[in-house]
Amino acid sequence: MRQLGTFTSAFAAGTLLLTAGLTACANTDAAPHPSPDDVIKAATLHLTDVCLTRRGLTPPVPGRGKPSADDQERIADALFGAGRTELSVRLPTGYVVRAHTDGCLATAQQRLYGDQRRWFRSSAIVNNLGPEAAHTHSTLAEVRARHRAELADWRRLRAHALKSAKTVLATATAIDPSPNQ
């Protein structure tokens, strides 16, 4: 009878371990979910690559040979825009941030954020809250309080971009990154 009790206890313990192991396996995701930043970056990369390809340029690919200096300049102009900058914001630190509205990156931002000008302004300010705090000898909380409107705008635009990015990536067609395009 004692052997039966030991066997039953061992069987119960084994069943418990097996159940716990199966439950743990069932609760783990096969692939980690990308962060919102990664989703937006992937959609931005896809949109800029499509734009460059439409302009007859080969998007840069890490590990591939470096393009000629002329090609690098054409790619940079197509990606970031050329000529006089159309967007500008003076930060409280005194620095002026500028951007173009005619490059592939601007086109991608317009598509994802819905308003490239508002995104440029709010992101330039939000991305420089730390330097502003140091410059004005304020705490980050005080600087954030002064920029509540820009932070709210940044959050709204970023939420719009995440939703748009998911749509872009869900409907994306693969671009052949081969050099023979």
C-alpha positions as CSV (number, residue, x, y, z in Angstrom):
1,M,0.0,0.0,0.0
2,R,2.9,2.3,0.8
3,Q,4.3,1.7,-2.7
4,L,1.0,2.7,-4.2
5,G,0.9,5.9,-2.2
6,T,4.5,6.7,-3.4
7,F,3.6,5.9,-7.0
8,T,0.5,8.1,-6.8
9,S,2.4,11.0,-5.3
10,A,5.1,10.7,-7.9
11,F,2.5,10.5,-10.7
12,A,0.6,13.5,-9.3
13,A,3.9,15.5,-9.1
14,G,4.8,14.5,-12.7
15,T,1.4,15.4,-14.0
16,L,1.6,18.8,-12.2
17,L,5.1,19.5,-13.7
18,L,3.9,18.4,-17.2
19,T,0.8,20.6,-16.9
20,A,2.8,23.6,-15.7
21,G,5.3,23.1,-18.5
22,L,2.5,22.9,-21.2
23,T,0.8,25.9,-19.7
24,A,4.1,27.9,-19.8
25,C,4.7,26.8,-23.4
26,A,1.2,27.8,-24.4
27,N,1.6,31.3,-22.9
28,T,4.8,32.2,-24.7
29,D,4.5,34.0,-28.0
30,A,6.4,32.4,-30.9
31,A,7.7,35.8,-32.0
32,P,8.1,39.0,-30.0
33,H,5.9,41.9,-30.9
34,P,7.8,44.8,-32.3
35,S,7.7,48.1,-30.4
36,P,5.6,51.0,-31.8
37,D,8.9,52.7,-32.7
38,D,10.1,49.7,-34.6
39,V,6.8,49.5,-36.5
40,I,6.9,53.2,-37.5
41,K,10.6,52.9,-38.5
42,A,9.9,49.8,-40.6
43,A,7.0,51.6,-42.4
44,T,9.2,54.7,-42.9
45,L,12.0,52.6,-44.4
46,H,9.5,50.9,-46.7
47,L,8.0,54.2,-47.9
48,T,11.4,55.9,-48.4
49,D,12.7,52.8,-50.3
50,V,9.6,52.8,-52.6
51,C,10.0,56.6,-53.2
52,L,13.7,56.2,-54.1
53,T,12.9,53.3,-56.4
54,R,10.2,55.4,-58.1
55,R,12.8,58.1,-58.7
56,G,15.1,55.6,-60.4
57,L,17.5,55.3,-57.4
58,T,18.6,52.2,-55.6
59,P,17.9,52.4,-51.9
60,P,21.0,52.0,-49.7
61,V,21.4,48.5,-48.2
62,P,23.8,47.8,-45.4
63,G,26.6,45.5,-46.5
64,R,26.2,46.4,-50.2
65,G,28.9,48.2,-52.0
66,K,29.1,52.0,-51.4
67,P,27.6,54.0,-54.3
68,S,29.7,56.6,-56.2
69,A,29.9,60.1,-54.7
70,D,27.5,61.4,-57.4
71,D,25.0,58.6,-56.6
72,Q,25.3,59.3,-52.8
73,E,24.5,62.9,-53.4
74,R,21.5,62.1,-55.6
75,I,20.2,59.6,-53.0
76,A,20.7,62.1,-50.2
77,D,18.9,64.9,-52.1
78,A,16.0,62.5,-53.0
79,L,15.8,61.2,-49.5
80,F,16.2,64.4,-47.5
81,G,15.2,67.1,-50.1
82,A,17.3,69.7,-51.7
83,G,17.5,73.5,-52.0
84,R,16.1,75.9,-49.5
85,T,14.6,74.3,-46.4
86,E,10.9,74.9,-46.1
87,L,10.4,74.0,-42.4
88,S,12.1,75.7,-39.5
89,V,11.7,75.9,-35.7
90,R,13.8,77.9,-33.2
91,L,14.3,75.9,-30.0
92,P,14.4,77.6,-26.6
93,T,18.1,76.6,-26.5
94,G,18.7,79.0,-29.4
95,Y,19.3,76.3,-32.0
96,V,17.3,76.3,-35.2
97,V,16.2,73.0,-36.7
98,R,15.3,72.9,-40.4
99,A,13.9,70.3,-42.8
100,H,12.7,69.9,-46.4
101,T,9.2,69.1,-47.5
102,D,10.3,67.7,-50.9
103,G,12.3,64.5,-50.1
104,C,11.2,60.9,-49.7
105,L,11.5,61.2,-45.9
106,A,9.1,64.1,-45.9
107,T,6.7,62.2,-48.1
108,A,6.8,59.2,-45.8
109,Q,6.2,61.5,-42.8
110,Q,3.3,63.1,-44.5
111,R,1.8,59.7,-45.2
112,L,2.4,58.3,-41.7
113,Y,1.8,61.3,-39.5
114,G,-0.9,63.0,-41.6
115,D,0.7,66.4,-41.3
116,Q,4.5,66.6,-41.8
117,R,4.7,70.3,-40.7
118,R,3.0,69.6,-37.4
119,W,5.1,66.4,-36.9
120,F,8.3,68.3,-37.6
121,R,7.5,71.1,-35.1
122,S,6.3,68.9,-32.3
123,S,9.0,66.2,-32.7
124,A,11.8,68.9,-32.8
125,I,10.5,70.4,-29.6
126,V,9.8,67.1,-27.8
127,N,13.1,65.6,-28.8
128,N,14.9,68.6,-27.3
129,L,13.2,68.7,-23.9
130,G,16.3,67.5,-22.1
131,P,18.7,70.1,-23.7
132,E,16.1,72.8,-22.9
133,A,16.0,71.7,-19.3
134,A,19.8,71.9,-19.1
135,H,19.8,75.3,-20.9
136,T,17.2,76.9,-18.7
137,H,18.4,75.2,-15.5
138,S,14.9,73.7,-15.1
139,T,13.8,70.2,-14.2
140,L,12.5,68.0,-17.0
141,A,9.1,68.1,-15.3
142,E,9.0,71.9,-15.5
143,V,10.0,71.8,-19.2
144,R,7.3,69.2,-19.9
145,A,4.7,71.3,-18.2
146,R,5.6,74.3,-20.4
147,H,5.3,72.1,-23.5
148,R,2.0,70.3,-22.7
149,A,0.5,71.3,-26.0
150,E,3.4,70.1,-28.1
151,L,3.6,66.8,-26.1
152,A,-0.2,66.2,-26.7
153,D,0.2,67.0,-30.4
154,W,3.3,64.7,-30.6
155,R,1.3,61.8,-28.9
156,R,-1.7,62.3,-31.3
157,L,0.5,62.4,-34.4
158,R,2.5,59.4,-33.2
159,A,-0.7,57.4,-32.6
160,H,-1.8,58.3,-36.1
161,A,1.6,57.2,-37.5
162,L,1.4,53.9,-35.7
163,K,-2.0,53.1,-37.2
164,S,-0.9,54.2,-40.6
165,A,2.4,52.2,-40.3
166,K,0.5,49.0,-39.6
167,T,-1.6,49.6,-42.7
168,V,1.4,50.4,-44.8
169,L,3.2,47.2,-43.6
170,A,0.2,45.0,-44.0
171,T,-0.3,46.1,-47.6
172,A,3.4,46.4,-48.5
173,T,4.7,44.7,-51.6
174,A,8.3,43.5,-51.4
175,I,10.9,45.6,-53.2
176,D,13.6,43.7,-54.9
177,P,16.8,45.2,-53.4
178,S,19.0,43.7,-56.1
179,P,21.4,46.1,-57.8
180,N,19.9,45.3,-61.2
181,Q,16.8,47.4,-60.7
